[in-house]
């Protein structure tokens, strides 16, 4: 009985380890394909992983839709994938949401939300986030600034869920 339990545990451990390695290998295949301009392959690799919840694959899928690489440019689809990645704490996706709100790409232009995202990015140590937060702040009223700061605090409290 003890041998059976040990064998079962080892089998599960090997299986779980190979799943993680496969997950990582597929992501690397997607990155390599995207960097070489093979967006069809990148799309295949990233989509599967993104649908399984891989934050960096979600971010890269968002980038592809944001920039129209291998897919028609679609800001709403980009926002969808960035948002999924953001909920897992992906800082580059947070930054890109700030840019999208700042420019009104895929959403109504909104300095409050742009500031909120740049503030969150800055709180994660990103200097570009801090710089863009300060640029957006100059366009805002005192009330808007207070609202953005409160939204950022609330988003951090909720660990980026539903922001």
GISUL-V494864 format. One record per backbone hydrogen bond with DSSP energy under -0.5 kcal/mol. CO is the residue of the C=O (numbers start at 0). NH is the residue of the N-H. Records with the same first field share a line. If there is no record, write none. Layout:
CO = NH, NH
This chain:
0 = 4
1 = 5
2 = 6
3 = 7
4 = 8
5 = 9
6 = 10
7 = 11
8 = 12
9 = 13
10 = 14
11 = 15
12 = 16
13 = 17
14 = 18
15 = 19
16 = 20
17 = 21
18 = 22
19 = 23
20 = 24
21 = 25
22 = 26
23 = 27
24 = 28
25 = 29
26 = 30
27 = 31
28 = 32
29 = 33
30 = 34
31 = 35
32 = 37
33 = 36
36 = 38
37 = 41
38 = 42
39 = 43
40 = 44
41 = 45
42 = 46
43 = 47
44 = 48
45 = 49
46 = 50
47 = 51
48 = 53
49 = 52
52 = 54
53 = 57
54 = 58
55 = 59
56 = 60
57 = 61
58 = 62
59 = 63
60 = 64
61 = 65
62 = 66
63 = 67, 68
64 = 73
67 = 69
73 = 77
74 = 78
75 = 79
76 = 80
77 = 81
78 = 82
79 = 83
80 = 84
81 = 85
82 = 86
84 = 87, 89
85 = 88
88 = 90
89 = 93
90 = 94
91 = 95
92 = 96
93 = 97
94 = 98
95 = 99
96 = 100
97 = 101
98 = 102
99 = 103, 104
100 = 109
103 = 105
109 = 113
110 = 114
111 = 115
112 = 116
113 = 117
114 = 118
115 = 119
116 = 120
117 = 121
118 = 122
119 = 123
120 = 123, 125
121 = 124
124 = 126
125 = 129
126 = 130
127 = 131
128 = 132
129 = 133
130 = 134
131 = 135
132 = 136
133 = 137
135 = 138
136 = 139
140 = 144
141 = 145
142 = 146
143 = 147
144 = 148
145 = 149
146 = 150
147 = 151
148 = 152
149 = 153
150 = 154
151 = 155
152 = 156
153 = 157
154 = 159
155 = 158
157 = 160
159 = 162
